[in-house]
Amino acid sequence: PAGCQLTLEKSIDPLELDVDTSQVLGLLATELLLNSLKHGFKGRKTGIIRLELHGGAKNTMVVSDNGVGLPDNFDSLKSGRMGMNLAHALARQIRGEANFSNNPGGGTRVVVGFSLEPTLKSTPVGRNS
């Protein structure tokens, strides 16, 4: 936002991803980062946005900020907001789930758990006889 000095922090583990999962994660990260930029820092002079990607037993992407946070009793599934609906839909495409919450120290945190299995299964194409 105009007049707000933002810092982007990142912590990204090396992961082997198929192209489809990579594209969906990229779209999802873009949507979540834009939501943070648009809504998280109104009236603030500084802020921090953090992007994390972690592999292992549970694969996660986390986008968090120290902005204004979500309203009390906020339910992202019932919000009716296009950006939140898009984030949930994209997470489902990679067999994942997006969880929106407030950071304990202030701001918003979105955790997306996802699978590393390819999102599209290819099937052999044969000729019709």
Secondary structure as UniProt FT lines:
FT   TURN            2..3
FT   STRAND          5..12
FT   HELIX           19..39
FT   TURN            42..43
FT   STRAND          46..54
FT   STRAND          59..65
FT   TURN            72..73
FT   TURN            76..78
FT   HELIX           82..93
FT   TURN            94..95
FT   STRAND          97..102
FT   TURN            104..105
FT   STRAND          108..114
//
